[in-house]
Amino acid sequence: MSDLGLVDQVFLLGIRKGRSKYPYHRYDLGGACLASLCLNGKVTITKSKKSLVELVDRTPIDDSIIDGCLAQILKKQRRVRSVYWVRSFSSKKHYRKIATQLCDREIIRVDDSRRILAFGTKTYQLIDEKSIEPIVERLRVCIFDDLYDVDIETRLLLAIASAGQKLQLHFDKKQLKKKKGHVAELVAATNLSQSISKAVSSAMAADHSAENAGIIAVSGMGP
């Protein structure tokens, strides 16, 4: 399990009690893809208010998921905001590619008993539920042991899981609330973790606003 990339780890964090929780929002996966591009030196995120993604190196890294994301950036041919790429990399196509790779590695499998037919979305379950434990333990130590000297991948994992609302799938909400300040400090410690966190949060907030607007519009319709 130590060879799992950041994207794989974030995907697995979306699985609770053996089943995936990804029928709707997948912006944490998009954040993990963008963060992986940064970690591999392919792009950087500016410190400006717009948080633009800049191409640094167009050379593929022999990873079909990350190279696919890099190809999208190359095709765009101009700088755009990080939240744009988080949304783009969160597509159902990327979700399925990540899931397929994890299935091929026999880490997860399709849960045929819980297909969400209305959304055309498969759900997945862990083949070995203990396989996620090292990932969760890293986060637990980071959060609840008040660590500050944290490696960049773990810091990004924490930032993405927090912004993507996946921590509460694995930890008690009341205990997490007590550590909210510590988590915020860890996320804010680097420009990269802070930028990725903001992009994921912004993408989710935009969707929630759109959903709320739709509910208000429907409720205001006459007979």
Secondary structure, 3 states (H helix, E strand, C coil): CCCCCHHHHHHHHCEECCEECCCCCCHHHHHHHHHHHHHCCCEEECCCCCCEEEECCCCCCCCHHHHHHHHHHHHHCCCEEHHHHHHHCCCHHHHHHHHHHHHHCCCEEECHHHCEHHHCECCEEECCHHHHHHHHHHHHHHHHCCCCCCCHHHHHHHHHHHHCCCHHHCCCHHHHHHCHHHHHHHHHCCHHHHHHHHHHHHHHHHHHHHHHHHHHHHHCCCC
